[in-house]
Structure formats: C-alpha cells, structure tokens
C-alpha cells in the first residue's frame, strides 16, 4: 500500500505480520498500535496492507493466548 491508511483502520505490517490499529502518521511513517493496546510502532507505508478478517482474528487469538500464559486472562 503506498497511500497512508485512514486513522482507526486495522492494518498489517508486512515486515513481521503484526496487525494493529492505525493511530496516526508521523513524517512518512504510519503508526500502528496492537489491537488490545500497547506501544505503537512505526511502519513505512510501503510495508502496510489492509488486514484481512483472518489477520484480525489471528491477532486477537494470539493476544488471548498471551494473556492466558501471563495469568491476566479476563
């Protein structure tokens, strides 16, 4: 994706497969935040693609598994 995605959309970082919500644009970078919160990371726009339903579901399941292992599952 060469155009920067809209703030609030869910996107995928193609460098590492991580999925996040677009929080902003700083310089030429897109800032993504994990779906369940956490630290934002910067992604060059050429490494952003729209997240599929499968991408979003996989990210949610991975977060729930991590919470379970940490003992913070609610």
Contact map, one row per residue, 1 for C-alpha under 8 A:
11110000000000000000000000000000000000000000111110000000000000000000000000
11110000000000000000000000000000000000000000110100000000000000000000000000
11111000000000000000000000000000000000000000100000000000000000000000000000
11111100000000000000000010000100000000000000100000000000000000000000000000
00111110101000000000010000000100000000000000000000000000000000000000000000
00011111100000000000010000000000000000000000000000000000000000000000000000
00001111100000000000111100000000000000000000000000000000000000000000000000
00000111110000000000111000000000000000000000000000000000000000000000000000
00001111111000000000110000000000000000000000000000000000000000000000000000
00000001111100000011110000000000000000000000000001100001000000000000000000
00001000111110000011110000000001000000000000000111100000000000000000000000
00000000011111001111000000000000000000000000000111100010000000000000000000
00000000001111111111000000000000000000000010001110000000000000000000000000
00000000000111111100000000000000000000000000001110000000000000000000000000
00000000000011111000000000000000000000000000001000000000000000000000000000
00000000000011111100000000000000000000000000000000000000000000000000000000
00000000000111111110000000000000000000000000000000000000000000000000000000
00000000000111011111000000000000000000000000000000000000001000000000000000
00000000011110001111100000000001011000000000000000100011001000000000000000
00000000011110000111110000000001111000000000000000000000000000000000000000
00000011111000000011111000000001111000000000000000000000000000000000000000
00001111111000000001111100000111100000000000000000000000000000000000000000
00000011000000000000111110000111100000010000000000000000000000000000000000
00000010000000000000011111000111000000000000000000000000000000000000000000
00010000000000000000001111111110000000000000000000000000000000000000000000
00000000000000000000000111111110000000000000000000000000000000000000000000
00000000000000000000000011111000000000000000000000000000000000000000000000
00000000000000000000000011111100000000000001100000000000000000000000000000
00000000000000000000000011111110000000000111100000000000000000000000000000
00011000000000000000011111011111000000000111100000000000000000000000000000
00000000000000000000011111001111100000011110000000000000000000000000000000
00000000001000000011111100000111110000011110000000000000000000000000000000
00000000000000000001111000000011111011111000000000000000000000000000000000
00000000000000000011100000000001111111110000000000000000000000000000000000
00000000000000000011100000000000111110000000000000000000001100000000000000
00000000000000000000000000000000011111000000000000000000000100100000000000
00000000000000000000000000000000111111100000000000000000000000000000000000
00000000000000000000000000000000110111110000000000000000000000000000000000
00000000000000000000000000000000110011111000000000000000000000000000000000
00000000000000000000001000000011110001111100000000000000000000000000000000
00000000000000000000000000000011100000111110000000000000000000000000000000
00000000000000000000000000001111000000011111000000000000000000000000000000
00000000000010000000000000001111000000001111101100000000000000000000000000
00000000000000000000000000011100000000000111111100000000000000000000000000
11110000000000000000000000011100000000000011111100000000000000000000000000
11000000000000000000000000000000000000000001111100000000000000000000000000
10000000000011100000000000000000000000000011111110000000000000000000000000
11000000001111000000000000000000000000000011111111000000000000000000000000
10000000001111000000000000000000000000000000001111100000000000000000000000
00000000011100000000000000000000000000000000000111110000000000000000000000
00000000011100000010000000000000000000000000000011111111000000000000000000
00000000000000000000000000000000000000000000000001111111000000000000000000
00000000000000000000000000000000000000000000000000111111100000000000000000
00000000000000000000000000000000000000000000000000111111110000000000000000
00000000000100000010000000000000000000000000000000111111111000000000000000
00000000010000000010000000000000000000000000000000111111111100000000000000
00000000000000000000000000000000000000000000000000001111111110000000000000
00000000000000000000000000000000000000000000000000000111111111000000000000
00000000000000000110000000000000001000000000000000000011111111100000000000
00000000000000000000000000000000001100000000000000000001111111110000000000
00000000000000000000000000000000000000000000000000000000111111111000000000
00000000000000000000000000000000000000000000000000000000011111111100000000
00000000000000000000000000000000000100000000000000000000001111111110000000
00000000000000000000000000000000000000000000000000000000000111111111000010
00000000000000000000000000000000000000000000000000000000000011111111100000
00000000000000000000000000000000000000000000000000000000000001111111110000
00000000000000000000000000000000000000000000000000000000000000111111111110
00000000000000000000000000000000000000000000000000000000000000011111111110
00000000000000000000000000000000000000000000000000000000000000001111111100
00000000000000000000000000000000000000000000000000000000000000000111111110
00000000000000000000000000000000000000000000000000000000000000000011111110
00000000000000000000000000000000000000000000000000000000000000000011111111
00000000000000000000000000000000000000000000000000000000000000010011011111
00000000000000000000000000000000000000000000000000000000000000000000000111
